[in-house]
């Protein structure tokens, strides 16, 4: 019974919908696609080619740029070399756009320091490397560069008065006895190997005047006395420096080792 009722309702609903579609009046009308007020659609391929127009001002200026650049002075299109002080990297050139072209413009250079002059000095002699290193450290802030070197020097250790060496030791002893007979004391016979072996030493003096007096006294007694300087070769060290002219006078004052001199030398 229920299924029959549902079937009848569906048939009635279908009849109602069919009647509405046939008899109902729509309030809107479709627009005629051929209406003159509506623009027609066209494909891009159907559009006409656009007319050639004049180039914009910027483009025309860019086209004319080569002629204007060619007419510029030669110095305007080149980079002037920048003068820089030692140790300072050169400044990079700036760029500038002129009539559509990029030109190189010299960058402003850093101010250079005034030209300085230098002098080369030799400081010494130093008796040992300890004093040399101390002096080198003391003057390091005022030196451009420095180096050390070693030299050999003859150092005086007084004056010797003696009688020349004889052929044998017996002859040297006999000569010494004759000195004693003449009242000349303070002598001894040299027995060590060397140039003075079998000679008679008559004294060692620091003052050359005293040495001459002793020599003349022995000569007056009838003996061929001689006088010679006693020297010894020893190493010494020098410190060569390069300093600015204005610092040259202060270098010597900074060294506390006595006896050190400063003299001009060749630069290195």
C-alpha positions in Angstrom: 0.0 0.0 0.0 2.8 2.4 0.9 4.7 1.6 -2.3 1.6 2.3 -4.4 1.2 5.7 -2.7 4.9 6.7 -3.4 4.5 5.7 -7.0 1.4 7.9 -7.4 3.2 10.9 -5.8 6.2 10.5 -8.2 3.9 10.5 -11.2 2.2 13.6 -9.9 5.5 15.4 -9.3 6.7 14.6 -12.8 3.5 16.0 -14.3 3.8 19.2 -12.3 7.4 19.7 -13.4 6.5 19.1 -17.1 3.7 21.6 -16.9 6.0 24.3 -15.3 8.5 23.9 -18.0 6.0 24.1 -20.8 3.7 26.8 -19.5 6.1 28.9 -17.2 7.2 32.5 -18.4 10.9 33.4 -17.9 11.7 37.0 -16.9 15.1 37.1 -18.7 15.9 36.8 -22.4 19.2 35.5 -23.8 21.4 38.1 -25.5 21.7 37.9 -29.2 25.4 37.1 -30.0 25.0 39.3 -33.0 24.0 42.4 -31.0 25.9 45.5 -32.2 26.7 46.7 -28.7 28.8 43.7 -27.9 32.4 43.7 -29.3 33.4 40.8 -31.3 36.2 38.4 -30.1 39.3 38.1 -32.4 42.3 35.9 -32.2 45.8 37.5 -31.8 46.8 36.2 -35.2 43.9 38.1 -36.7 45.0 41.5 -35.3 46.8 43.9 -37.7 50.5 44.7 -37.2 51.1 47.8 -35.1 52.5 50.9 -37.0 56.3 51.7 -36.4 56.5 54.6 -34.0 59.4 57.0 -33.2 61.8 55.8 -30.5 61.4 57.2 -27.0 63.8 60.0 -26.0 65.9 57.7 -23.9 66.4 55.2 -26.7 67.2 57.9 -29.2 69.8 59.3 -26.9 71.3 55.9 -26.5 71.5 55.5 -30.3 73.3 58.9 -30.6 75.7 58.1 -27.8 78.6 56.7 -29.8 78.9 59.9 -31.8 78.9 62.0 -28.6 81.4 59.7 -26.9 83.7 59.8 -29.8 83.7 63.6 -29.7 84.8 63.6 -26.0 88.4 64.5 -25.2 90.7 61.5 -25.0 91.5 62.2 -21.3 87.8 61.8 -20.4 87.6 58.2 -21.6 90.7 57.0 -20.0 91.7 56.4 -16.4 94.5 58.5 -15.0 97.0 56.5 -13.0 96.4 57.2 -9.3 99.5 58.1 -7.3 99.5 56.3 -4.0 101.9 56.2 -1.1 103.9 53.0 -0.6 101.9 50.2 1.0 98.5 51.8 0.0 96.4 50.0 -2.7 95.4 52.1 -5.7 91.9 53.5 -5.6 89.4 51.9 -8.0 88.1 54.2 -10.8 84.5 55.2 -10.5 82.0 54.8 -13.3 79.8 57.5 -14.8 76.9 57.2 -17.3 77.2 59.7 -20.2 74.5 59.6 -22.9 73.7 56.0 -22.4 77.3 54.9 -22.2 79.4 54.0 -19.2 82.7 55.9 -18.9 85.5 55.4 -16.4 86.2 58.5 -14.3 89.4 58.7 -12.3 88.7 58.3 -8.6 90.1 60.8 -6.1 93.5 59.7 -4.9 94.5 59.7 -1.3 96.9 62.5 -0.3 100.5 61.3 -0.4 102.9 61.9 2.5 105.8 64.3 1.9 109.0 62.7 0.5 111.4 61.8 3.2 115.2 61.4 3.0 117.2 58.8 4.9 120.8 58.3 6.0 122.8 55.2 6.7 124.9 54.9 9.9 127.4 52.4 11.3 127.2 52.1 15.1 130.0 50.5 17.1 132.2 48.9 17.8 130.5 46.6 20.3 132.7 44.2 22.3 130.0 41.5 22.5 126.7 40.6 21.0 124.8 41.2 24.2 125.4 45.0 24.0 124.7 45.0 20.3 121.3 43.3 20.8 120.4 45.7 23.6 121.3 48.7 21.3 119.3 47.3 18.4 116.2 46.9 20.5 116.5 50.4 21.9 116.7 52.1 18.5 114.3 49.8 16.7 111.3 52.3 16.7 113.4 54.9 14.9 115.1 52.7 12.3 113.8 51.6 8.9 116.0 48.5 8.8 119.2 47.3 10.4 121.9 44.6 10.2 124.8 43.4 12.2 128.3 42.4 11.1 131.5 41.2 12.7 135.0 42.6 12.1 138.5 41.7 13.4 140.4 44.4 15.1 143.9 44.7 16.7 143.6 45.8 20.3 146.6 47.2 22.1 147.6 45.6 25.3 150.6 47.7 26.2 154.2 48.1 25.2 157.0 45.5 25.6 160.7 46.2 26.2 163.1 43.2 25.5 166.4 42.0 24.2 166.3 40.1 20.9 166.1 36.3 21.0 169.4 34.4 20.9 170.2 31.1 19.2 170.2 29.0 22.4 168.9 29.1 25.9 172.4 29.1 27.3 173.2 32.3 25.4 170.1 34.0 26.8 171.0 33.0 30.3 174.5 34.4 29.9 173.1 37.7 28.7 170.8 37.9 31.7 173.8 37.5 34.0 175.5 40.4 32.3 172.4 42.5 32.8 172.5 41.7 36.5 176.2 42.6 36.6 175.3 46.1 35.2 172.7 46.6 38.0 169.7 46.1 35.7 167.0 44.1 37.5 163.4 43.0 36.7 164.1 40.8 33.8 163.4 37.1 32.9 164.4 34.7 30.1 161.5 33.7 27.8 161.3 29.9 27.4 157.9 29.6 25.8 157.7 28.5 22.1 157.3 31.4 19.7 159.1 34.4 18.2 160.3 35.6 21.6 161.8 32.2 22.7 165.3 32.7 24.3 164.8 36.5 24.5 165.1 38.5 27.7 162.0 40.4 28.7 162.6 43.7 30.4 159.1 44.8 31.2 155.5 45.5 30.0 154.2 49.0 30.2 150.8 50.6 29.5 152.3 54.0 29.0 154.6 54.2 25.9 156.6 57.0 27.6 157.6 54.6 30.4 158.5 52.0 27.9 160.8 54.3 26.1 162.5 55.3 29.3 163.2 51.7 30.2 164.5 51.0 26.7 166.9 53.9 26.8 168.2 52.9 30.2 169.1 49.4 29.0 170.7 50.8 25.8 172.8 53.1 27.9 174.1 50.0 29.8 175.4 48.6 26.5 172.6 46.2 25.5 170.5 46.2 22.3 167.1 46.8 23.9 164.0 47.1 21.7 160.4 48.3 22.2 157.3 47.0 20.5 153.5 47.3 21.0 151.8 44.3 22.3 148.6 43.7 20.2 145.9 41.1 20.1 143.3 40.4 17.4 139.8 40.4 18.8 136.3 40.3 17.2 134.1 43.3 17.4 130.5 43.9 16.1 129.0 46.8 14.2 125.3 47.7 13.8 124.4 49.3 10.4 121.0 51.2 10.4 118.9 53.2 8.0 117.1 56.1 9.7 115.2 59.2 8.6 117.3 62.3 8.6 115.5 63.9 11.5 116.1 60.8 13.7 119.8 60.6 13.0 120.8 62.8 15.9 118.8 60.9 18.5 120.1 57.4 17.6 123.4 57.8 19.5 121.7 59.1 22.6 119.5 56.0 22.8 122.6 53.7 23.1 123.9 53.3 26.7 127.0 51.3 25.9 130.1 53.5 26.4 132.5 54.1 23.6 130.0 53.6 20.8 130.4 55.9 17.8 128.1 56.7 14.9 129.6 57.2 11.4 128.2 57.5 7.9 128.4 54.3 5.9 127.1 52.9 2.6 123.4 52.1 2.4 122.2 48.6 2.1 
